[in-house]
Amino acid sequence: MKVLVFGRNGWLAHKFADAFDGEVSQADVTSVQQVTDAIYSAAPDVVINAAAKVGSPNIDWCAKNSVNMRMTRYVNSISPALIQGCCRLTGARLVHLSSGCLWEFGENLTEEEPPEPPSFYSRTKVDGESMLEGSKDAIILRIRMPFDDSDSHRSIINKLARYKKVISLPNSLTYIPDLIGATKHLLHKDASGIFNVVNTGGVTGEQILDLYRRHVDNNHEYELVTMDYLLENGLCTEGRSNCTLSGDKLAATGYQMPPAMQRLEEAMKGIWAMS
């Protein structure tokens, strides 16, 4: 199976390329010509779209000005349809990485629950899904707060460890090796449609950082605050998602995601071993 991954320098793009022994395209997904040339020249069996604008240092960047908003909207909302169009013309299967951050709050949210995006970034991800929804030739994967045992700043473990003030509400998480396993499973099943790909059980920021302090840095300090505190003190300008997703649909296909706390323990021990 020949796999082409979009995402250029993205963390997840390279994780997928390594796992599938595939190629990370250097094409700019805002360029029709570059996307078309990349897919036609590679002639892949599967295209994985891991390209996304998530902002730096966080999603507030996406709505900071009109230029950022335009770029975020194009990459997250429009380019998925462009990539899908090329896949249809070449006969390639499409796997699109979406986001589970489509609600401000909620518990055990299913794939059928109508999104209520709390931020501009979230709205663009909803729009990107809408371009593909109902397609019989695309798998849409909703992930939340991805992590593994690497030192990537994109991992939720390392991301939270950088902040001295954090909120602590239950959230779903996605362990990257399990995400890759689920993707291979769904491709083998010839599946299509939207799937929540999250490890079981909600986890709070406090639980993550307590594990970090236990396994990685005994001296790590942090303060728990509320979302209102972050907004009132200008520490964030866009709404955030704090919710848990149901993994029942994925499990019904025969792939059960392990508990999030179990995977966090494993990841923390891996981070400590490398430190």
Helices and strands as residue ranges (DSSP letters): E 3-6, H 11-20, E 23-25, H 32-42, E 46-49, G 59-63, H 66-73, I 74-78, H 79-90, E 93-99, E 105-109, H 120-132, E 138-143, E 146-147, H 156-162, E 165-166, E 174-175, H 176-188, E 193-196, H 205-215, E 223-224, H 227-232, E 242-245, H 248-252, H 260-274
